[in-house]
Every structure is written in structure tokens, then in C-alpha cells.
Amino acid sequence: MSSSIGQVAEVLGVSVDTLRYYERIGLADPPGRDPAGRRRYDEADVTWLQFLLRMRTTGMPIQLMQRYADLRRQGPATSAERRQILQQHRTDVLARIAALTECLTVVDHKIANYSLIEAGLVAGPTPHARQEEVTA
């Protein structure tokens, strides 16, 4: 099974330019080509691209992704360093999740406040600009 660059871009929810960029900067190896010279991605290519996109979504810097991709090309002898990269990234992701959870708590509090105001159970905010900060 092989897919065109357009098909892979659609499946992954990214642009064709993103896939070409990942190839150009060394994150993804160049895929195979059909007789007409068009890119053809196999299942392993797509799986690797999905991994890269997940790392990017979770905030891994491009330079670190490039290092990881380079280590991957070197084979199993680099597994310890790749594991260390992922363990540190996991720690970073957990810290971001904690920070976002804290922010979400504030948003939830504000939503609950406005629901009470709309139900007439508490007085609405005063016209003072600082009121938003006080009720946060």
C-alpha cells in the first residue's frame, strides 16, 4: 500500500508543504517515488510522520526532533539516548498539562460565576475594571 503526498497530508491533517518541509529539514526520510517521480508514502512513512506530528503538538522543539530523527537513523545502538529524550519530553509535557489544568480551573470558575449571575443568584460584576481580577 502506498499513498500520494496529498493523501497523506489529508489523513494527517497537515499541508503538503509541511510534509515537504519535514523532509527538507531531515525529520522525515525522502519517501519512495513512483515511475513518474511522484512521492509515494508507505505505512511506515505515515506512522513516523504521525509520531513527529504528535511530538510537535506536544511542544517538542524542531531541533530536538531533528536530533531524535538522526538517532533513529543510526539504529538500535541509540535507543538509550532516544529514551532519555522522550523521558525529558514527557516531563515537559506533564508540566505543561499541569499549567493548563490550573488555567482551566480559572476558566471553569469564571463560567460558573457567569452561570450564577445569569440565574440571578449573585449580583453581576461591577463596572470597575479590576472586578474581573477579584472574581477570578
Disulfide bonds with the S-S distance in Angstrom:
none
